[in-house]
């Protein structure tokens, strides 16, 4: 019972942290790069990459690319 009580705060702390949000990844490209490498490694190993972190990293990448495309189009006058 004592071990369970000691483990509970650690488990709650880990749950509270959660995965970085899409906005977190957009604001921190290094964190995004690390997550994408981790997710690619999971796929290469045949493991499940359908996680909140991988999904958020993919969404952040898509949003960033859309921003680049939209800004480029604006600069070209389209």
PyMOL commands that set and color helices and strands:
alter all, ss='L'
color gray80, all
select helices_A, chain A and resi 2-17+22-27+29-44+52-75
alter helices_A, ss='H'
color red, helices_A
deselect
rebuild
show_as cartoon
